[in-house]
């Protein structure tokens, strides 16, 4: 397909491939899609581009129920969690790299689902619930077929699939998927609606250029994210190297309870707060949702009015150097208060005020695997497991000499400086990727 120079000739080539597949019997002939009317066109495309319906751009758009009625599917398709002949591909499989939680069918079920069999390189879109999730099926060198609640898009050439993948991830592609979705309790769309959506088709050579640029930018984002993860593991590795563990305490450090090294251990307000939209006169209010990765996330704050703040702050007043510990939700995750800003906390957070111990050392000790194991063993509650203050106070940690704590804190500070640099580059690269997606797809 290297000779194709315009989007129109690309679409013509696609139609020729589809007609040949229909003649061979490998593709079913379908009713032609309606012509595109002027009022459907979102915006004017660059010279050489054209709008096309997805059903005309793709070789096939299909789903699980394309092979028969619900009754016939139930009768003919075995669905099991035990390994079997073919994998039934779900969108959840992409998150875990097809390593766990897989669903299977037998050879008969695979052959019955021949209209939605997968071979690698197809586009998968969630069409019920998680609208907007888009994936490319990997080449697993084993039989695969489509599970329910997903739609598959197959193209005539692998060169086209990445372009289509990035389009559906773009702001326009996401808006398009939402625009065809409907439902009260759960949003959904069907394959016919997807076939009729419009796709901006660039000439093949331009598609290659777009995909190459986006792939390189996305690869850099992945690299920077891995760098941040590596830096996160450095602190944990250095902690164990310097101090050992309670079960393996080669230096014979004293073992103390958290209540022995904290001036106070309290949780936030138990009353359901009244929030305000007034971010100028309101006061910041944190919950366990704001402590998810060992740091306080200040980006999704809620605010409470002054009167409520004054009532709460009289009981518990967080200050710089305190440690916030998630009691539920992200249970057992701790973060150091790194600001002098005034704020309040909900009952889902406990405040620990270190005394005679370096806050950074205590933060790392609380976030260690050992302490997390102690917390997990003491969780209470049926619906939402909760970490009680009494269990927090009794949790045990090693207590090395202060000079060693200070040395560790210096190491963490150096790692944090590196993380700030990498995070800044990551944010700039993500901004570039987002602007490219907007530039290419509107």
C-alpha positions as CSV (number, residue, x, y, z in Angstrom):
1,X,0.0,0.0,0.0
2,X,3.1,2.2,-0.3
3,X,1.8,3.8,-3.5
4,X,-1.2,5.3,-1.9
5,X,-0.9,9.1,-1.8
6,X,-4.3,10.4,-0.9
7,X,-7.0,9.5,1.6
8,X,-9.5,8.9,-1.2
9,X,-7.2,6.3,-2.9
10,X,-6.6,4.7,0.5
11,X,-10.3,4.3,1.0
12,X,-10.7,2.9,-2.5
13,X,-7.9,0.3,-1.7
14,X,-9.7,-0.6,1.5
15,X,-13.0,-1.2,-0.4
16,X,-11.1,-3.4,-2.9
17,X,-9.7,-5.6,-0.1
18,X,-13.1,-5.9,1.4
19,X,-14.8,-7.0,-1.8
20,X,-12.1,-9.6,-2.4
21,X,-12.6,-10.9,1.1
22,X,-16.4,-11.1,0.5
23,X,-15.8,-13.0,-2.8
24,X,-13.6,-15.5,-0.9
25,X,-16.2,-16.0,1.7
26,X,-14.0,-14.8,4.6
27,X,-16.1,-11.6,5.1
28,X,-19.9,-11.2,5.1
29,X,-21.4,-8.6,2.8
30,X,-23.2,-5.9,4.7
31,X,-25.7,-3.2,3.8
32,X,-23.9,0.0,2.5
33,X,-23.7,2.8,5.1
34,X,-25.4,6.1,4.4
35,X,-23.4,8.9,2.7
36,X,-22.0,11.5,5.0
37,X,-24.2,14.6,5.1
38,X,-22.6,18.1,5.5
39,X,-24.1,18.7,9.0
40,X,-22.4,15.6,10.3
41,X,-18.9,16.9,9.6
42,X,-17.3,18.3,12.8
43,X,-14.7,20.5,11.2
44,X,-12.8,21.1,8.0
45,X,-9.9,18.7,7.5
46,X,-6.4,19.6,6.0
47,X,-5.9,19.2,2.3
48,X,-5.6,15.5,1.3
49,X,-7.7,14.3,4.3
50,X,-11.3,13.2,4.2
51,X,-14.0,12.1,6.5
52,X,-15.2,8.4,6.4
53,X,-17.5,6.3,8.4
54,X,-15.7,3.8,10.5
55,X,-17.5,0.9,8.8
56,X,-16.1,2.0,5.4
57,X,-12.6,2.5,6.8
58,X,-12.4,-0.8,8.7
59,X,-12.5,-4.3,7.3
60,X,-14.8,-5.5,10.1
61,X,-16.6,-4.0,13.1
62,X,-18.2,-6.7,15.2
63,X,-19.0,-8.0,18.7
64,X,-19.6,-11.1,20.7
65,X,-23.3,-11.4,19.8
66,X,-22.5,-11.3,16.0
67,X,-22.3,-15.1,16.0
68,X,-25.9,-15.8,17.1
69,X,-28.8,-15.1,19.5
70,X,-28.3,-15.0,23.2
71,X,-30.0,-18.5,23.4
72,X,-27.6,-20.0,20.9
73,X,-24.6,-18.4,22.5
74,X,-25.6,-19.8,25.9
75,X,-26.0,-23.2,24.4
76,X,-22.8,-23.3,22.3
77,X,-20.3,-21.2,24.1
78,X,-18.6,-22.6,27.3
79,X,-17.3,-19.7,29.4
80,X,-14.9,-20.8,32.1
81,X,-12.1,-19.4,34.3
82,X,-10.2,-22.7,33.9
83,X,-7.6,-22.8,31.1
84,X,-9.0,-24.1,27.9
85,X,-8.7,-23.9,24.1
86,X,-9.1,-20.2,23.5
87,X,-8.9,-17.0,25.5
88,X,-12.0,-14.8,25.6
89,X,-10.5,-11.4,25.5
90,X,-11.8,-8.8,27.9
91,X,-10.7,-5.2,28.4
92,X,-9.6,-6.1,31.9
93,X,-7.0,-8.5,30.4
94,X,-4.9,-5.6,29.1
95,X,-4.4,-4.1,32.5
96,X,-2.8,-7.3,33.9
97,X,-0.9,-8.2,30.7
98,X,-3.0,-11.3,30.1
99,X,-1.3,-13.0,33.1
100,X,-4.3,-13.5,35.4
101,X,-8.1,-13.5,35.7
102,X,-8.4,-14.9,32.1
103,X,-11.6,-16.3,30.7
104,X,-11.6,-19.2,28.3
105,X,-13.9,-21.2,26.0
106,X,-13.4,-24.7,24.4
107,X,-12.8,-25.4,20.7
108,X,-16.5,-25.7,19.9
109,X,-17.2,-22.3,21.5
110,X,-14.2,-20.8,19.6
111,X,-15.5,-22.1,16.3
112,X,-19.0,-21.0,17.0
113,X,-17.7,-17.5,17.6
114,X,-15.8,-17.4,14.3
115,X,-17.2,-14.0,13.4
116,X,-15.4,-12.5,16.4
117,X,-12.2,-14.5,16.5
118,X,-9.0,-12.5,17.2
119,X,-5.6,-13.0,15.8
120,X,-3.7,-10.0,17.1
121,X,-3.6,-6.5,15.9
122,X,-7.3,-5.8,16.2
123,X,-8.7,-2.8,18.0
124,X,-10.8,-3.5,21.1
125,X,-13.3,-0.9,22.6
126,X,-15.3,-1.3,25.7
127,X,-18.9,-0.6,24.7
128,X,-20.6,-1.0,28.1
129,X,-19.7,0.8,31.3
130,X,-16.1,1.9,30.8
131,X,-16.8,3.9,27.6
132,X,-13.5,5.3,26.1
133,X,-11.2,2.4,26.9
134,X,-9.3,1.4,23.7
135,X,-6.7,-1.4,23.2
136,X,-4.8,-3.2,20.5
137,X,-4.9,-7.0,20.8
138,X,-1.4,-8.5,21.3
139,X,-0.1,-11.4,19.3
140,X,-0.3,-14.2,21.8
141,X,0.3,-17.2,19.5
142,X,-2.8,-19.0,20.7
143,X,-6.5,-19.0,19.8
144,X,-8.4,-15.9,21.0
145,X,-11.9,-14.7,20.6
146,X,-13.9,-11.7,21.7
147,X,-15.7,-11.6,25.1
148,X,-19.0,-9.8,25.7
149,X,-19.2,-6.0,26.4
150,X,-16.6,-5.2,23.8
151,X,-16.5,-4.3,20.1
152,X,-13.7,-5.3,17.8
153,X,-12.4,-3.3,14.8
154,X,-10.3,-5.0,12.3
155,X,-8.5,-3.1,9.5
156,X,-7.0,-4.2,6.2
157,X,-3.5,-3.4,7.2
158,X,-1.6,-3.2,10.5
159,X,-0.3,0.2,9.4
160,X,-3.8,1.6,9.9
161,X,-4.6,0.2,13.3
162,X,-2.3,2.4,15.4
163,X,-3.6,5.6,13.6
164,X,-7.2,4.4,14.5
165,X,-6.1,3.6,18.1
166,X,-4.7,7.1,18.6
167,X,-7.8,8.7,17.1
168,X,-10.1,7.0,19.6
169,X,-7.8,8.0,22.4
170,X,-7.9,11.7,21.2
171,X,-10.3,14.2,22.7
172,X,-12.4,14.0,19.5
173,X,-12.4,10.2,19.5
174,X,-13.5,10.1,23.2
175,X,-16.2,12.7,22.5
176,X,-17.4,10.6,19.6
177,X,-17.7,7.5,21.8
178,X,-19.6,9.3,24.5
179,X,-21.9,10.9,21.9
180,X,-23.1,7.5,20.7
181,X,-23.5,6.1,24.2
182,X,-26.7,6.2,26.2
183,X,-28.2,4.6,29.3
184,X,-29.4,5.4,32.7
185,X,-27.5,3.2,35.1
186,X,-24.8,2.2,32.6
187,X,-23.7,3.9,29.4
188,X,-23.4,1.7,26.3
189,X,-23.3,1.7,22.5
190,X,-23.5,-1.0,19.9
191,X,-21.5,-2.0,16.8
192,X,-23.9,-0.4,14.4
193,X,-23.6,3.0,16.1
194,X,-19.8,2.6,16.1
195,X,-19.8,1.7,12.4
196,X,-21.6,5.0,11.6
197,X,-19.2,7.3,13.5
198,X,-16.9,9.5,11.4
199,X,-13.2,9.1,11.3
200,X,-10.7,11.7,9.9
201,X,-8.7,9.8,7.3
202,X,-5.3,11.1,6.5
203,X,-3.2,9.8,3.5
204,X,-1.2,6.7,4.5
205,X,2.2,8.4,4.5
206,X,0.8,11.1,6.8
207,X,-0.7,8.5,9.1
208,X,2.7,6.8,9.4
209,X,4.2,10.2,10.3
210,X,1.6,10.9,12.9
211,X,1.8,7.4,14.5
212,X,5.6,7.6,14.5
213,X,5.6,10.9,16.4
214,X,3.0,9.8,18.9
215,X,4.7,6.5,19.5
216,X,8.0,8.1,20.2
217,X,6.4,10.6,22.6
218,X,4.4,7.9,24.3
219,X,7.5,5.8,24.7
220,X,9.3,8.7,26.4
221,X,6.4,9.1,28.8
222,X,6.6,5.4,29.6
223,X,10.3,5.6,30.2
224,X,9.9,8.6,32.5
225,X,7.2,6.9,34.5
226,X,9.4,3.8,34.9
227,X,12.2,6.1,36.1
228,X,9.9,7.5,38.8
229,X,8.9,4.0,39.9
230,X,12.6,3.1,40.1
231,X,13.3,6.1,42.2
232,X,10.4,5.2,44.5
233,X,12.0,1.7,45.1
234,X,15.4,3.3,45.9
235,X,14.1,4.6,49.2
236,X,12.6,1.3,50.2
237,X,15.7,-0.6,49.3
238,X,18.0,1.9,51.1
239,X,15.7,1.6,54.2
240,X,16.1,-2.1,54.5
241,X,19.9,-1.9,53.7
242,X,20.5,0.6,56.5
243,X,18.1,-0.7,59.1
244,X,17.0,-4.3,58.4
245,X,13.6,-5.4,59.5
246,X,11.9,-6.4,62.8
247,X,12.2,-10.1,61.8
248,X,15.8,-9.6,60.6
249,X,17.3,-7.0,62.9
250,X,21.1,-7.5,62.4
251,X,22.0,-4.3,64.2
252,X,19.9,-5.1,67.3
253,X,18.0,-1.8,67.1
254,X,15.3,-1.3,69.8
255,X,11.7,-2.1,68.7
256,X,9.1,0.4,69.8
257,X,5.4,1.0,69.2
258,X,4.2,4.1,67.2
259,X,2.6,5.5,70.4
260,X,6.1,5.6,72.0
261,X,7.5,7.9,69.3
262,X,4.5,10.1,68.6
263,X,3.3,13.1,70.7
264,X,-0.2,12.4,69.5
265,X,-2.1,10.0,67.3
266,X,-5.6,11.2,66.4
267,X,-8.0,10.8,63.6
268,X,-10.0,13.6,61.8
269,X,-13.6,14.6,62.2
270,X,-16.2,11.9,62.4
271,X,-19.0,14.1,61.2
272,X,-19.9,14.3,57.5
273,X,-18.5,17.7,56.4
274,X,-20.4,20.4,54.7
275,X,-18.4,21.4,51.6
276,X,-18.2,24.8,50.0
277,X,-17.4,25.9,46.4
278,X,-15.7,29.0,47.8
279,X,-12.0,28.1,47.4
280,X,-11.0,31.7,48.5
281,X,-12.6,31.8,51.9
282,X,-13.0,28.1,52.4
283,X,-10.4,25.8,54.0
284,X,-8.7,22.8,52.5
285,X,-10.1,19.4,53.6
286,X,-8.2,16.1,53.1
287,X,-9.4,12.5,53.3
288,X,-7.6,9.2,52.6
289,X,-8.3,9.7,48.8
290,X,-5.7,12.5,49.0
291,X,-3.0,10.1,50.4
292,X,-2.5,7.4,47.8
293,X,1.2,7.1,47.0
294,X,3.2,8.1,50.0
295,X,2.7,11.8,49.2
296,X,-0.2,14.2,49.7
297,X,-2.0,14.9,46.5
298,X,-3.2,18.5,46.6
299,X,-4.8,18.5,43.1
300,X,-8.3,17.3,44.0
301,X,-9.1,19.2,47.1
302,X,-12.4,19.8,48.7
303,X,-13.1,22.8,50.9
304,X,-15.1,23.5,54.0
305,X,-16.5,26.8,55.3
306,X,-14.7,28.9,58.0
307,X,-17.1,28.1,60.8
308,X,-16.6,24.3,60.4
309,X,-12.9,24.7,60.1
310,X,-12.6,26.7,63.3
311,X,-14.5,23.9,65.1
312,X,-12.3,21.1,63.7
313,X,-9.0,22.9,64.0
314,X,-9.6,23.5,67.7
315,X,-9.4,19.7,68.1
316,X,-6.7,18.7,65.7
317,X,-4.4,21.2,63.9
318,X,-2.1,19.5,61.3
319,X,1.3,21.1,60.9
320,X,4.4,20.7,58.8
321,X,6.3,17.5,59.7
322,X,3.2,15.6,60.9
323,X,2.4,12.3,59.2
324,X,-1.0,11.5,57.7
325,X,-2.0,7.9,57.6
326,X,-4.9,6.5,55.6
327,X,-7.2,4.5,57.9
328,X,-9.4,3.1,55.1
329,X,-9.4,3.3,51.3
330,X,-5.7,3.3,50.7
331,X,-5.2,1.8,54.1
332,X,-1.8,2.0,55.7
333,X,-0.3,4.5,53.2
334,X,1.4,7.4,55.0
335,X,2.5,10.9,53.8
336,X,4.4,13.7,55.4
337,X,2.8,17.1,55.7
338,X,5.1,19.2,53.6
339,X,3.4,22.6,53.8
340,X,2.6,25.3,56.4
341,X,-0.9,25.7,54.8
342,X,-3.8,25.4,57.2
343,X,-6.1,22.4,56.5
344,X,-8.4,19.9,58.2
345,X,-8.8,16.1,57.9
346,X,-11.6,13.6,57.8
347,X,-11.9,10.5,60.0
348,X,-10.4,8.4,57.2
349,X,-7.0,9.9,58.1
350,X,-5.0,9.6,61.3
351,X,-2.5,12.3,62.3
352,X,0.7,11.2,63.9
353,X,3.0,13.8,65.4
354,X,6.6,12.4,65.7
355,X,8.6,13.1,68.8
356,X,12.3,12.2,69.3
357,X,12.3,10.6,65.8
358,X,13.0,12.0,62.4
359,X,9.7,12.4,60.5
360,X,11.2,11.1,57.2
361,X,12.5,8.0,58.9
362,X,9.1,7.4,60.6
363,X,7.3,7.9,57.3
364,X,9.5,5.3,55.6
365,X,9.1,2.9,58.5
366,X,5.3,3.2,58.4
367,X,5.3,2.7,54.6
368,X,7.5,-0.4,54.9
369,X,6.2,-3.9,54.0
370,X,6.5,-5.0,57.6
371,X,4.3,-2.2,59.0
372,X,1.8,-2.7,56.2
373,X,1.6,-6.4,57.1
374,X,0.8,-5.4,60.8
375,X,-1.9,-3.0,59.7
376,X,-3.5,-5.6,57.3
377,X,-3.6,-8.2,60.1
378,X,-5.5,-5.7,62.3
379,X,-8.1,-4.4,59.9
380,X,-11.6,-4.4,61.1
381,X,-14.9,-3.9,59.3
382,X,-17.0,-5.9,56.8
383,X,-17.9,-3.5,54.0
384,X,-15.0,-1.1,54.2
385,X,-12.1,-2.4,56.2
386,X,-10.9,0.2,58.7
387,X,-7.7,0.7,60.7
388,X,-8.5,1.7,64.3
389,X,-6.4,4.1,66.2
390,X,-5.6,1.5,68.9
391,X,-4.0,-0.7,66.2
392,X,-2.0,2.1,64.8
393,X,-0.6,3.0,68.2
394,X,0.4,-0.6,68.8
395,X,2.2,-1.1,65.5
396,X,5.9,-1.8,66.0
397,X,8.9,-0.2,64.2
398,X,12.7,-0.3,64.6
399,X,14.3,2.7,66.3
400,X,17.9,3.2,65.1
401,X,20.2,6.0,66.3
402,X,19.2,9.6,65.4
403,X,22.3,10.1,63.3
404,X,21.4,7.1,61.1
405,X,17.8,8.5,60.7
406,X,19.3,11.8,59.6
407,X,21.5,10.1,57.1
408,X,18.5,8.3,55.6
409,X,16.5,11.5,55.5
410,X,19.3,13.1,53.5
411,X,19.3,10.2,51.0
412,X,15.5,10.6,50.6
413,X,15.9,14.3,50.0
414,X,18.4,13.6,47.2
415,X,16.1,11.1,45.6
416,X,13.2,13.5,45.9
417,X,15.2,16.1,44.0
418,X,15.8,13.7,41.2
419,X,12.1,12.8,41.2
420,X,11.2,16.5,40.9
421,X,13.4,16.8,37.8
422,X,12.0,13.6,36.2
423,X,8.4,14.7,37.1
424,X,8.9,18.1,35.4
425,X,10.1,16.4,32.2
426,X,7.2,13.9,32.4
427,X,4.7,16.7,32.7
428,X,6.2,18.6,29.7
429,X,6.2,15.4,27.6
430,X,2.6,14.6,28.5
431,X,1.6,18.2,27.6
432,X,3.4,17.7,24.2
433,X,1.6,14.4,23.6
434,X,-1.8,16.0,24.5
435,X,-1.2,18.9,22.2
436,X,-0.2,16.6,19.3
437,X,-3.4,14.6,19.8
438,X,-5.3,17.8,19.7
439,X,-3.4,19.1,16.6
440,X,-3.8,15.9,14.6
441,X,-7.4,15.0,15.5
442,X,-9.0,18.2,16.7
